[in-house]
Structures are given as C-alpha cells and as structure tokens.
Amino acid sequence: MNTPIRYRLVACVLALASVVTLPGCRQEPAPAAQPASGPAAQSAAQPPAASAQAPQPSAQPALAPADLERIVTEVMDQAYPGARDAEHGCWTYAFETQQDELAYCMRPHPAREVATASGPTVYFHASNATDIRGNPDYAYAAPDPGLMAAFRLSVSPDGRWTLLGSEKGMPFGTAGGCGCEDATFVRLGRETYGWTFTSGGMWQGVIVSDHEIVAPSGQGFKDISDIPDIREDAQDVEYRIAVISDDPQRDAYPLRVEKYRGDRKVGERTVEFDRAKGMYAGIGDF
C-alpha cells in the first residue's frame, strides 16, 4: 500500500499536501501556529464529483502539443497582464487576505483537451510557485494559503480560443502551499470535468485536511466538496474518494467514500451530488 499521507515543505511550516498526488518531505511546524479555519467548501451551480479515475480524452486530439502550450501562455498573459516572470516560468499575482496583500507567482500546468459536440474544450490549472528562493515576497506564514487558478476554454478550427470560465486565485491549504500542484484531472459527470486534490495543514502535530473538488460553475470554478481526508478528532482514520461512473450519461457521478484505519478498510459509503447544497456533503461519522 502506498503511504497514505505525504508532505511538502513550504517556507518554514509544514503544509499538508495531496494524498493522491504530492510526494514531499516533513518538517516540524512552528509550535505557536494555530489552525485557521479549514478550507470552506463552496457550492457550485453545476454538478460534478471527485475521483481518482482518469477522464475520457478525445480519441483523436484536435490540437498539437505546441498549440496547447501557445494557448496556455496566451490565456495566462490575458489573466495576469504584464506579470510574466520568465525566469521562474510563472505570472505574478497580488492576492488580498483579511490581514494583508500577498504576492504569488502562478505557474500553469499542462493543458488537457476534451472532445465535445461543438469541438475541443481545453482545461488547465495553475498553482503558485513554491520553489522561488531568496525572495521575501514569496515567503509565507502559517495561516497564509496557497492559490489555485483554473481555466476552461473552447478552441475553433483555426486555433483561436474563447474563455468559457476562469478563476485567477482560489485559496487552499496553509503556509503558502495549496496542495493542488499535482491535482488530478477527472471526469465528474457526463459533460463535466475538473480536478481533485487534498489540502490542509498540521498544527502542533495534529493533521486536518479535506478532499477538494474544483469544478466549473457558471463562468468560474468552485470547490464543491465537503468530504474530509483526515479529521482533527480521528488522526488514525483516512477517507478516500473515487468517482462511480457506471452510468456515464449521468450529469453528476456519485462518489464512493472509503474509510481506512491504517491499512484496513473499515467502512464505505456512496455520496450523491446534493443539488440543493451544490456540493458533495454529509458523510456523517461512519
């Protein structure tokens, strides 16, 4: 069995990274740090779900890798005008918290193409760079989140693109680490795609983390998950999620949530997308 929790060192504090995606290392957190409120799950106008299941790519991709790279660069230039940092391969962005304005450098990840009836749709996400050393602008305190950006666009046969939805900076995690660097791109419903990852932190040896599901909502994106990964009051328990796509024509696939204590599976529950709440919620205590 793979190690269930992996950590990434960010600044001088340990931020919990994704169980599914992030390898990393461990460093003792600052003892005075207190948990900030966990990542608030947000409702979504469109119904998606979480998973470790890969999406269904186009059988014959319409776009060459060079076209995708060009599109990503053009979208980032538009989203963060005049902010390209060529040295670090990212775009600078000022994000306002309740206490301060923080500087981040948003680095895009490879785009994914999905075939639709109207032509190719391209998705990509970006996360703030955590490897820029010697610059105090990119040093973060324990309560400071990391950022995730998300983009969805259509592409015409001549290579021109139209932005369908975007978010330039969604806060997740702690100590400047979002946990979303290697977020998994997944199919969330019949025509819906998004990303899954876990984020949270460790405070005085106590881990608190959640499964995040970032999916399209109108002209933007939202986190539509209220599913825990590790709870504060149950440190020996881990919850794992996967999409159930037995019926691929459903608008929103249900989730299978499995409960593990160490290597032993001790429970399982199916969670449907709650349209009234706009999210996956309510696993209870099982």
C-alpha positions, 0 to 999 in steps of 0.5 A: 500500500502506498503511504497514505499521507505525504508532505511538502515543505513550504517556507518554514511550516509544514503544509499538508499536501495531496494524498493522491498526488504530492510526494514531499518531505516533513518538517516540524511546524512552528509550535505557536501556529494555530489552525485557521479555519479549514478550507470552506467548501463552496457550492457550485451551480453545476454538478460534478464529483471527485475521483481518482479515475482518469477522464475520457480524452478525445480519441483523436486530439484536435490540437498539437502539443505546441498549440496547447502550450501557445494557448496556455501562455496566451490565456495566462498573459490575458489573466495576469497582464504584464506579470510574466516572470520568465525566469521562474516560468510563472505570472505574478499575482497580488492576492488580498487576505483579511490581514494583508496583500500577498504576492504569488507567482502562478505557474500553469500546468499542462493543458488537457483537451476534451472532445465535445459536440461543438469541438475541443474544450481545453482545461488547465490549472495553475498553482503558485510557485513554491520553489522561488528562493531568496525572495521575501515576497514569496515567503509565507506564514502559517495561516497564509494559503496557497492559490489555485487558478483554473481555466476552461476554454473552447478552441475553433478550427483555426486555433483561436480560443474563447474563455468559457470560465476562469478563476485567477486565485482560489485559496487552499491549504496553509503556509503558502502551499495549496496542495493542488500542484499535482491535482488530478484531472477527472471526469465528474459527470457526463459533460463535466470535468475538473480536478481533485486534490487534498489540502490542509495543514498540521498544527502542533502535530495534529493533521486536518485536511479535506478532499477538494473538488474544483469544478466549473460553475457558471463562468468560474470554478468552485470547490464543491466538496465537503468530504474530509481526508483526515479529521482533527478528532480521528488522526488514525482514520483516512477517507478516500474518494473515487468517482462511480461512473457506471452510468456515464450519461449521468450529469453528476457521478456519485462518489464512493467514500472509503474509510481506512484505519491504517491499512484496513478498510473499515467502512464505505459509503456512496455520496450523491451530488446534493443539488440543493447544497451544490456540493458533495456533503454529509458523510456523517461519522461512519 
